[in-house]
């Protein structure tokens, strides 16, 4: 199953997250299928490609609670 979830990047004490479509059983930092956007927690900046997000939802991807809260 494909999930739309966050992948952590950045430095220690300065996290930066990507919103990605990835297989459910892969690691958090695993190779994503597609990158849909990002969330910069420190600058409170969110950018999501809505077209890609809707496309993956139509294909059956499940959005995690964390990403749903950002939307």
Secondary structure, DSSP 8 states (H G I E B T S, - for coil): -EEEEEEEEEETTEEEEEEEEEETTS-TTS--SEEEEEEETTTTEEEE-HHHHHHHHHTT-EE-HHHHHH-
